[in-house]
Amino acid sequence: MTDSPGILMTLLAFALVLGPLVFLHELGHYAAGRIFGVKAEAFSIGFGREIAGFTDKRGTRWKFGWLPLGGYVRFAGDMNPAGQPDAEWLALPAEERAKTFQSKPVWQRAIIVAAGPVTNFVIAILIFAGLATLYGVNRTPSIVGVVAPQSPAAAAGLRPGDRIEAMGGRGMATFSDLAEYTMLRPGETVPLRIERNGETLTVPVTLATLRERDRFGNEYRKGQLGIRPGKPVYERVGLLRAPVEGVRMVGTTLRSMIDGLGQIITGRRPVDELGGPIRIAGIAGQQLALGPVELVFFIALISINLGFINLLPIPMLDGGHLFFYAVEAVRRRPVGPQVMEWAFRGGLAVLLALFVFVTFNDLGAVGLWRGLAGLIG
């Protein structure tokens, strides 16, 4: 028997997570564009046909689309997906052309494009900083308190009092660092560098694979070393240090994301762990059911994901634009229109294929394929 947040709570949580994050991401683009004098023709939350909106005194149409899976800012002069100057742009009066995105130097265009993902990271930093101030930060040192019998740690000869200085070549300052590294590597053999009575030792350890199921029925596969810490150490963080702690936590989260993505690419983790909007909605509902703090923490994680994904060098994403701006800055002239057109067509195909793939995974995660197999059988 599993708990379920229900469809209404799931939809509410999804709206609370994705809506504000998309709005703030696009607001980052919009604000940077305003700073550099670029006119915004439309600001949309969601895609497709407009269901509500208004036009402000600057001529920007603020609207909601019927498909709430993203959003966009359309700047003046965006007459084609690649944002390339064309005959229609050249035909604009000089005064109007000066307010278009294409008229700006490459460094200003790069700032406008990067402002969206940067905003996502800033949101996460502020959330983590607030949580660190309110609840403190776990500073429990990476010292072994208890070694579980017949565990990988016991097989490797670890003893209470050992300080684990590094794991897999990565420094381990706290027990949280150990837990984060271990969970992502079930079944892997990694070297441990430990300090014991002033002596440094290096021993290999093969992590166990632990399968857990939470109250919502989600199954997790994670690595286990088989140790527990001694007395937990929590440190309250002041307002001045909180942003620094927020940056550190965002960096730690990004490192875990890159580790996980690398494991999927190299085949060490199954590709069905990649999720899309349906899975995000389900987890958002579960986090809301657990409490507001859990939901806010989840919002920070999704904000980091949005920022990271948008910075990938794939045409159609912010990172793809930034890649071409970097090429333009080096060559001192824009990439040719034909190259840009084919690149953006390819980027669109990649994104559509990825969307179909993660949706297939999501439907499998909610049991659709098992249910259809049962009906057919």
Secondary structure, 3 states (H helix, E strand, C coil): CCCCCCHHHHHHHHHHHHHHHHHHHHHHHHHHHHHCCCCEEEEEEEEEEEEEEEECCCCCEEEEEEEEEEEEEEECCCCCCCCCCCHHHHCCCHHHHCCCHHHCCHHHHHHHHHHHHHHHHHHHHHHHHHHHHHHCEECCECEEEEECCCCHHHHCCCCCCCEEEEECCEECCEHHHHHHHHHCCCCCEEEEEEEECCEEEEEEEECEEEEEECCCCCEEEEEECCEEECCCCEECCCCCCHHHHHHHHHHHHHHHHHHHHHHHHCCCCCHHHCCCHHHHHHHHHHHHHHCHHHHHHHHHHHHHHHHHHHCCCCCCCHHHHHHHHHHHHHHCCCCCHHHHHHHHHHHHHHHHHHHHHHHHHHHHHCCHHHHHHHHHC
